[in-house]
Amino acid sequence: MMDDLDRRLLALLRHNARESVVVLASTLKVSRGTVQNRIAKMLAERRILSFTVRTAADDEGRVRAMMSIAIEGERTAKVVKALRGFAEVESLYTTNGRWDLVAILNTTNLAEFSRALDAIRLIEGIATTETSLLLTTV
């Protein structure tokens, strides 16, 4: 089972799989050994399948979406912290108007997308969400 540290580590590796263990450890505020052990464990459990270069053509077939999020009361900091732990959250924005946050989700398939939606909606402090799939870049 992945914990919050595993999810944050995966998010960093998805952003830059070539990032050094020293930088990852510093960013996560853990030891270098912890990062190395977590990566080794995720490789052994096949949670990480490979480290690769991603090109624009590789994005075809992925499921990307924009999730608008309304937050209850003054829980923004807690919700943001929780969302940063999801590898599926590609980017996160504060906004004005009806929605408090906008998250861009990026998943490999619909099943992964569905699991991410379900998990995000359970975060304490999220009042409501509205999600739109991103279809075509124009």
C-alpha positions as CSV (number, residue, x, y, z in Angstrom):
1,M,0.0,0.0,0.0
2,M,1.3,3.4,-0.9
3,D,1.4,6.1,1.7
4,D,1.6,9.9,1.3
5,L,5.4,9.9,1.0
6,D,5.2,7.3,-1.8
7,R,2.6,9.4,-3.7
8,R,4.6,12.6,-3.3
9,L,7.8,10.8,-4.5
10,L,5.9,9.4,-7.5
11,A,4.6,12.9,-8.3
12,L,8.2,14.3,-8.3
13,L,9.4,11.4,-10.5
14,R,6.6,11.9,-12.9
15,H,7.6,15.5,-13.3
16,N,11.3,14.6,-13.7
17,A,12.4,11.0,-13.5
18,R,16.0,12.0,-13.9
19,E,16.0,14.1,-10.7
20,S,18.8,13.2,-8.3
21,V,18.1,11.3,-5.1
22,V,19.7,14.1,-3.2
23,V,17.3,16.7,-4.6
24,L,14.3,14.3,-4.1
25,A,15.3,13.7,-0.5
26,S,15.7,17.5,0.1
27,T,12.4,18.3,-1.5
28,L,10.6,15.6,0.5
29,K,12.5,16.4,3.7
30,V,13.7,12.8,4.2
31,S,17.0,11.1,4.0
32,R,18.6,10.0,0.8
33,G,18.4,6.4,2.0
34,T,14.7,6.7,2.5
35,V,14.2,7.9,-1.1
36,Q,16.4,5.1,-2.4
37,N,14.6,2.5,-0.4
38,R,11.2,3.8,-1.4
39,I,12.1,3.7,-5.1
40,A,13.6,0.2,-4.8
41,K,10.4,-1.0,-3.0
42,M,8.1,0.5,-5.7
43,L,10.3,-1.1,-8.4
44,A,10.1,-4.5,-6.7
45,E,6.3,-4.2,-6.3
46,R,6.0,-3.0,-9.9
47,R,4.4,0.3,-8.9
48,I,7.2,1.9,-10.9
49,L,7.6,0.0,-14.2
50,S,10.2,2.1,-15.9
51,F,12.0,5.5,-16.1
52,T,11.6,7.0,-19.6
53,V,11.5,10.0,-21.8
54,R,8.1,11.3,-22.6
55,T,7.4,13.1,-25.9
56,A,4.4,15.1,-27.0
57,A,3.2,12.0,-29.0
58,D,3.3,9.9,-25.8
59,D,0.5,12.0,-24.3
60,E,-2.0,10.5,-26.9
61,G,-4.2,8.0,-25.2
62,R,-3.8,9.4,-21.7
63,V,-6.8,10.6,-19.8
64,R,-6.4,14.3,-18.8
65,A,-9.0,16.3,-17.0
66,M,-9.7,19.6,-15.2
67,M,-11.2,19.3,-11.8
68,S,-12.8,22.3,-10.2
69,I,-12.9,22.1,-6.4
70,A,-14.9,23.9,-3.8
71,I,-13.5,23.8,-0.3
72,E,-15.4,23.9,3.0
73,G,-14.4,26.7,5.3
74,E,-10.7,27.4,5.9
75,R,-9.4,24.0,4.9
76,T,-7.5,25.1,1.8
77,A,-4.0,24.3,3.1
78,K,-5.0,20.8,4.2
79,V,-6.7,20.1,0.9
80,V,-3.7,21.4,-1.1
81,K,-1.4,19.3,1.0
82,A,-3.5,16.2,0.4
83,L,-3.8,16.8,-3.4
84,R,0.0,17.3,-3.7
85,G,0.3,13.7,-2.6
86,F,-1.5,12.4,-5.7
87,A,0.7,11.4,-8.6
88,E,-2.3,11.9,-10.8
89,V,-2.4,15.6,-10.0
90,E,-0.3,17.2,-12.7
91,S,-0.8,20.8,-11.5
92,L,-2.8,22.7,-9.0
93,Y,-4.1,26.3,-9.1
94,T,-5.9,28.6,-6.7
95,T,-8.7,30.5,-8.4
96,N,-11.5,33.0,-7.7
97,G,-15.2,32.7,-8.2
98,R,-17.3,29.6,-7.5
99,W,-14.3,27.3,-7.3
100,D,-11.4,27.5,-4.8
101,L,-9.0,25.2,-6.7
102,V,-8.5,23.8,-10.1
103,A,-6.5,20.5,-10.5
104,I,-5.2,19.1,-13.8
105,L,-5.3,15.3,-13.6
106,N,-3.3,13.1,-15.9
107,T,-3.7,9.3,-15.9
108,T,-2.8,6.5,-18.1
109,N,-6.3,5.1,-18.5
110,L,-10.0,5.4,-17.4
111,A,-9.7,3.0,-14.5
112,E,-6.8,5.0,-13.0
113,F,-8.8,8.2,-13.6
114,S,-11.8,6.8,-11.9
115,R,-9.8,5.7,-8.9
116,A,-8.1,9.1,-8.6
117,L,-11.5,10.9,-8.7
118,D,-12.9,8.6,-6.0
119,A,-9.9,9.1,-3.8
120,I,-9.8,12.9,-4.3
121,R,-13.5,13.3,-3.5
122,L,-12.9,11.6,-0.1
123,I,-10.4,14.3,1.0
124,E,-11.7,16.0,4.1
125,G,-12.6,19.6,3.4
126,I,-13.7,19.1,-0.2
127,A,-17.3,20.3,-0.5
128,T,-17.9,19.6,-4.1
129,T,-16.1,19.0,-7.4
130,E,-16.8,19.3,-11.1
131,T,-14.6,17.5,-13.6
132,S,-14.3,17.9,-17.3
133,L,-12.2,15.6,-19.6
134,L,-9.7,17.4,-21.8
135,L,-10.3,16.1,-25.3
136,T,-8.2,17.8,-27.9
137,T,-5.4,20.4,-27.8
138,V,-6.2,23.1,-30.3
